[in-house]
Amino acid sequence: MVEKNLDELKLSKHHLKAMFVSGMGFFTDAYDLFIIGVALSLIAPVWGLTSSEIAILGSSSLLAALFGSVFLVDLLTILAERKFMVLRLL
């Protein structure tokens, strides 16, 4: 029943806003993970990094993204809820 109602809804401003916000979230995550490769290729010769050091730096960015998406989401949700609750009270 609910699925049928959702399928029959017309595209609204809220749908476009949700698509934009989720798209920007994906863009910023993808940009962070893309730019680390570019930055490493520019920084490695200047700092004299070995290939194993470059690999550690590159993989640590992926592990940090995984850690943040798994463990810090709940903390940020709690902090954001508190902030908006205070704003609602004002």
MDAnalysis code that builds the backbone (N, CA, C; Angstrom):
import MDAnalysis as mda
import numpy as np

u = mda.Universe.empty(270, n_residues=90, atom_resindex=np.repeat(np.arange(90), 3), trajectory=True)
u.add_TopologyAttr("name", ["N", "CA", "C"] * 90)
u.add_TopologyAttr("resid", np.arange(1, 91))
u.add_TopologyAttr("resname", ["MET", "VAL", "GLU", "LYS", "ASN", "LEU", "ASP", "GLU", "LEU", "LYS", "LEU", "SER", "LYS", "HIS", "HIS", "LEU", "LYS", "ALA", "MET", "PHE", "VAL", "SER", "GLY", "MET", "GLY", "PHE", "PHE", "THR", "ASP", "ALA", "TYR", "ASP", "LEU", "PHE", "ILE", "ILE", "GLY", "VAL", "ALA", "LEU", "SER", "LEU", "ILE", "ALA", "PRO", "VAL", "TRP", "GLY", "LEU", "THR", "SER", "SER", "GLU", "ILE", "ALA", "ILE", "LEU", "GLY", "SER", "SER", "SER", "LEU", "LEU", "ALA", "ALA", "LEU", "PHE", "GLY", "SER", "VAL", "PHE", "LEU", "VAL", "ASP", "LEU", "LEU", "THR", "ILE", "LEU", "ALA", "GLU", "ARG", "LYS", "PHE", "MET", "VAL", "LEU", "ARG", "LEU", "LEU"])
u.atoms.positions = np.array([
    [0.821, -1.197, 0.000],
    [0.000, 0.000, 0.000],
    [0.864, 1.260, 0.000],
    [1.843, 1.310, 0.896],
    [2.698, 2.487, 0.990],
    [3.534, 2.642, -0.280],
    [4.043, 1.525, -0.787],
    [4.860, 1.586, -1.991],
    [4.065, 2.124, -3.180],
    [2.810, 1.731, -3.261],
    [1.967, 2.190, -4.360],
    [1.762, 3.704, -4.288],
    [1.516, 4.205, -3.070],
    [1.351, 5.652, -2.891],
    [2.630, 6.405, -3.231],
    [3.769, 5.854, -2.830],
    [5.045, 6.509, -3.136],
    [5.321, 6.504, -4.640],
    [4.966, 5.430, -5.305],
    [5.189, 5.359, -6.752],
    [4.325, 6.354, -7.512],
    [3.179, 6.686, -6.970],
    [2.254, 7.573, -7.667],
    [2.465, 9.057, -7.354],
    [3.375, 9.363, -6.428],
    [3.632, 10.763, -6.085],
    [4.306, 11.491, -7.242],
    [3.973, 12.752, -7.380],
    [4.625, 13.584, -8.391],
    [5.911, 14.166, -7.801],
    [6.837, 14.488, -8.682],
    [8.107, 15.070, -8.271],
    [7.864, 16.453, -7.681],
    [8.383, 16.676, -6.471],
    [8.153, 17.951, -5.812],
    [9.487, 18.606, -5.445],
    [9.387, 19.776, -4.844],
    [10.576, 20.517, -4.404],
    [11.347, 19.725, -3.349],
    [10.634, 18.999, -2.515],
    [11.291, 18.209, -1.470],
    [12.095, 17.045, -2.062],
    [11.586, 16.444, -3.133],
    [12.338, 15.387, -3.792],
    [13.643, 15.930, -4.374],
    [13.552, 17.078, -5.019],
    [14.747, 17.686, -5.612],
    [15.754, 18.080, -4.543],
    [15.267, 18.577, -3.419],
    [16.154, 18.952, -2.322],
    [16.848, 17.721, -1.752],
    [16.120, 16.633, -1.573],
    [16.717, 15.393, -1.067],
    [17.747, 14.844, -2.041],
    [17.463, 14.908, -3.335],
    [18.425, 14.443, -4.335],
    [19.681, 15.308, -4.315],
    [19.522, 16.609, -4.174],
    [20.671, 17.504, -4.158],
    [21.543, 17.267, -2.929],
    [20.909, 17.142, -1.763],
    [21.663, 16.953, -0.520],
    [22.408, 15.624, -0.539],
    [21.740, 14.557, -0.971],
    [22.424, 13.265, -1.018],
    [23.525, 13.266, -2.079],
    [23.304, 13.945, -3.174],
    [24.337, 14.054, -4.202],
    [25.550, 14.821, -3.726],
    [25.329, 15.878, -2.968],
    [26.460, 16.641, -2.436],
    [27.234, 15.839, -1.394],
    [26.524, 15.035, -0.616],
    [27.209, 14.158, 0.337],
    [28.111, 13.164, -0.371],
    [27.594, 12.569, -1.433],
    [28.407, 11.634, -2.215],
    [29.579, 12.361, -2.870],
    [29.345, 13.561, -3.391],
    [30.400, 14.322, -4.050],
    [31.545, 14.626, -3.089],
    [31.215, 15.079, -1.880],
    [32.283, 15.435, -0.940],
    [33.058, 14.199, -0.490],
    [32.384, 13.072, -0.276],
    [33.097, 11.845, 0.083],
    [33.998, 11.389, -1.052],
    [33.468, 11.391, -2.254],
    [34.258, 10.942, -3.402],
    [35.435, 11.887, -3.660],
    [35.222, 13.181, -3.480],
    [36.298, 14.145, -3.707],
    [37.424, 13.937, -2.704],
    [37.088, 13.717, -1.445],
    [38.114, 13.474, -0.432],
    [38.971, 12.269, -0.790],
    [38.318, 11.197, -1.206],
    [39.061, 9.981, -1.514],
    [39.823, 10.107, -2.835],
    [39.350, 10.935, -3.754],
    [40.057, 11.143, -5.014],
    [41.282, 12.030, -4.812],
    [41.128, 13.083, -4.052],
    [42.187, 14.087, -3.948],
    [43.407, 13.569, -3.180],
    [43.231, 12.546, -2.345],
    [44.380, 12.012, -1.618],
    [45.401, 11.413, -2.585],
    [44.928, 10.812, -3.668],
    [45.852, 10.267, -4.662],
    [46.618, 11.352, -5.388],
    [45.935, 12.426, -5.715],
    [46.589, 13.553, -6.385],
    [47.594, 14.212, -5.443],
    [47.168, 14.410, -4.204],
    [48.057, 15.048, -3.227],
    [49.288, 14.189, -2.959],
    [49.096, 12.895, -2.855],
    [50.241, 12.007, -2.618],
    [51.219, 12.023, -3.781],
    [50.713, 12.076, -4.994],
    [51.632, 12.098, -6.142],
    [52.428, 13.402, -6.201],
    [51.875, 14.481, -5.677],
    [52.599, 15.754, -5.657],
    [53.527, 15.879, -4.445],
    [53.118, 15.319, -3.323],
    [53.876, 15.468, -2.077],
    [55.005, 14.444, -1.962],
    [54.809, 13.255, -2.496],
    [55.780, 12.167, -2.326],
    [57.193, 12.542, -2.762],
    [57.403, 13.152, -3.929],
    [58.776, 13.510, -4.295],
    [59.378, 14.587, -3.396],
    [58.553, 15.520, -2.949],
    [59.050, 16.614, -2.105],
    [59.474, 16.093, -0.740],
    [58.674, 15.196, -0.187],
    [58.976, 14.651, 1.133],
    [59.898, 13.439, 1.077],
    [60.143, 12.926, -0.112],
    [60.996, 11.746, -0.263],
    [60.370, 10.489, 0.316],
    [59.086, 10.297, 0.075],
    [58.386, 9.138, 0.628],
    [58.687, 7.879, -0.170],
    [58.798, 6.781, 0.544],
    [58.962, 5.492, -0.124],
    [57.588, 4.984, -0.560],
    [57.593, 3.934, -1.364],
    [56.316, 3.397, -1.845],
    [55.488, 2.811, -0.709],
    [56.134, 2.248, 0.301],
    [55.371, 1.712, 1.433],
    [54.761, 2.846, 2.262],
    [55.437, 3.961, 2.395],
    [54.876, 5.108, 3.122],
    [53.691, 5.706, 2.358],
    [53.801, 5.759, 1.043],
    [52.688, 6.248, 0.227],
    [51.487, 5.321, 0.373],
    [51.749, 4.021, 0.378],
    [50.664, 3.050, 0.534],
    [49.993, 3.183, 1.891],
    [50.766, 3.409, 2.932],
    [50.203, 3.579, 4.283],
    [49.355, 4.834, 4.347],
    [49.837, 5.926, 3.774],
    [49.060, 7.166, 3.780],
    [47.768, 7.026, 2.976],
    [47.851, 6.398, 1.815],
    [46.660, 6.216, 0.985],
    [45.635, 5.308, 1.639],
    [46.088, 4.211, 2.208],
    [45.143, 3.284, 2.848],
    [44.599, 3.841, 4.151],
    [45.378, 4.684, 4.834],
    [44.864, 5.284, 6.073],
    [43.712, 6.244, 5.787],
    [43.719, 6.871, 4.620],
    [42.587, 7.740, 4.286],
    [41.318, 6.926, 4.074],
    [41.450, 5.751, 3.468],
    [40.287, 4.873, 3.289],
    [39.798, 4.336, 4.630],
    [40.733, 3.968, 5.502],
    [40.338, 3.478, 6.826],
    [39.696, 4.577, 7.659],
    [40.189, 5.797, 7.526],
    [39.583, 6.920, 8.251],
    [38.172, 7.200, 7.753],
    [37.942, 7.089, 6.449],
    [36.601, 7.276, 5.898],
    [35.665, 6.183, 6.408],
    [36.140, 4.955, 6.458],
    [35.341, 3.855, 6.980],
    [35.036, 4.063, 8.461],
    [36.047, 4.423, 9.244],
    [35.856, 4.660, 10.673],
    [34.842, 5.771, 10.911],
    [34.965, 6.860, 10.174],
    [34.047, 7.981, 10.339],
    [32.627, 7.631, 9.962],
    [32.469, 6.882, 8.884],
    [31.113, 6.547, 8.451],
    [30.459, 5.512, 9.357],
    [31.238, 4.671, 9.993],
    [30.652, 3.635, 10.848],
    [30.464, 4.127, 12.285],
    [31.477, 4.769, 12.847],
    [31.446, 5.077, 14.275],
    [31.058, 6.514, 14.617],
    [31.372, 7.465, 13.767],
    [31.117, 8.855, 14.125],
    [29.749, 9.358, 13.696],
    [29.039, 8.599, 12.891],
    [27.715, 9.023, 12.433],
    [26.764, 9.185, 13.605],
    [26.774, 8.244, 14.534],
    [25.878, 8.329, 15.690],
    [26.200, 9.544, 16.545],
    [27.489, 9.811, 16.754],
    [27.882, 10.974, 17.549],
    [27.446, 12.266, 16.884],
    [27.656, 12.377, 15.595],
    [27.252, 13.592, 14.882],
    [25.743, 13.755, 14.859],
    [25.028, 12.662, 14.781],
    [23.567, 12.726, 14.821],
    [23.100, 13.265, 16.167],
    [23.701, 12.792, 17.239],
    [23.332, 13.261, 18.578],
    [23.650, 14.741, 18.726],
    [24.829, 15.149, 18.279],
    [25.214, 16.561, 18.404],
    [24.318, 17.457, 17.553],
    [23.993, 17.009, 16.361],
    [23.136, 17.812, 15.487],
    [21.729, 17.909, 16.062],
    [21.232, 16.816, 16.637],
    [19.894, 16.849, 17.232],
    [19.848, 17.831, 18.388],
    [20.886, 17.852, 19.206],
    [20.929, 18.799, 20.331],
    [20.918, 20.236, 19.839],
    [21.707, 20.495, 18.812],
    [21.785, 21.852, 18.273],
    [20.427, 22.304, 17.753],
    [19.764, 21.437, 17.011],
    [18.464, 21.816, 16.458],
    [17.388, 21.884, 17.536],
    [17.523, 21.075, 18.574],
    [16.565, 21.156, 19.686],
    [16.695, 22.507, 20.398],
    [17.921, 22.970, 20.577],
    [18.136, 24.274, 21.213],
    [17.579, 25.381, 20.321],
    [17.807, 25.279, 19.017],
    [17.280, 26.288, 18.096],
    [15.757, 26.312, 18.107],
    [15.141, 25.159, 18.249],
    [13.677, 25.102, 18.305],
    [13.150, 25.778, 19.555],
    [13.894, 25.647, 20.657],
    [13.453, 26.257, 21.911],
    [13.543, 27.774, 21.872],
    [14.477, 28.290, 21.085],
    [14.618, 29.749, 20.984],
    [13.514, 30.270, 20.139],
])
